[in-house]
Amino acid sequence: METVTVSPKYQVVIPKNVRKALGIHAGQKIQVVVYEGRIELLPVTPIKKLRGFAKGIDTVVEREDDRV
């Protein structure tokens, strides 16, 4: 567990080992979420990076005869 200090400008530095583990880089967008009395920082994944993540998924759906 890491501890950080809030600066007078309300900024914090994400520790290097956390940035490395999550692949966070300078300029990347991070979502800030307040959840059950705590702050969560969630890295935003670019939509282009998600391309192909569902490759090979079965999209066949059994339909009733009266449905198109």
C-alpha positions in Angstrom: 0.0 0.0 0.0 1.3 3.4 -1.0 0.7 6.7 0.8 0.7 10.0 -1.1 0.5 13.6 0.0 -2.0 16.1 -1.4 -0.3 19.3 -2.5 -1.6 22.8 -1.8 -3.0 22.7 -5.4 -4.9 19.4 -4.4 -2.6 17.3 -6.6 -1.2 13.9 -5.9 1.6 11.9 -7.5 0.8 8.3 -8.5 3.7 6.2 -7.3 6.1 4.8 -9.9 5.4 1.1 -9.1 1.6 1.7 -9.4 2.0 3.6 -12.7 4.2 0.8 -14.0 1.8 -2.0 -12.9 -1.2 -0.3 -14.6 0.7 1.0 -17.6 -0.2 4.6 -16.9 1.7 7.1 -18.9 2.0 10.9 -18.9 -1.0 12.6 -20.6 -3.3 9.6 -20.1 -6.9 10.3 -18.9 -7.9 8.9 -15.5 -11.5 8.8 -14.3 -12.0 9.9 -10.7 -14.9 8.2 -8.9 -16.2 8.7 -5.3 -17.3 5.3 -4.1 -18.4 4.4 -0.5 -16.4 7.2 1.1 -13.2 6.7 -0.9 -11.6 8.0 -4.1 -10.9 5.6 -6.9 -8.7 6.4 -9.9 -9.6 4.4 -13.0 -7.4 4.5 -16.1 -9.4 5.3 -19.3 -8.8 2.8 -22.0 -8.8 4.3 -25.5 -11.6 2.8 -27.7 -9.1 1.9 -30.4 -7.3 -0.3 -27.9 -10.5 -2.3 -27.3 -10.7 -3.3 -31.0 -11.0 -7.0 -31.4 -11.4 -7.8 -27.7 -14.5 -9.9 -28.4 -13.0 -11.7 -31.4 -14.3 -15.3 -31.7 -17.3 -14.7 -29.5 -20.4 -16.7 -30.5 -23.0 -14.3 -31.9 -25.6 -16.9 -32.9 -28.9 -16.3 -31.3 -31.8 -18.8 -31.5 -34.9 -16.9 -32.6 -38.5 -17.8 -32.6 -40.1 -18.5 -36.0 -42.3 -15.4 -35.9 -39.2 -13.1 -35.3 -37.0 -11.7 -38.0 
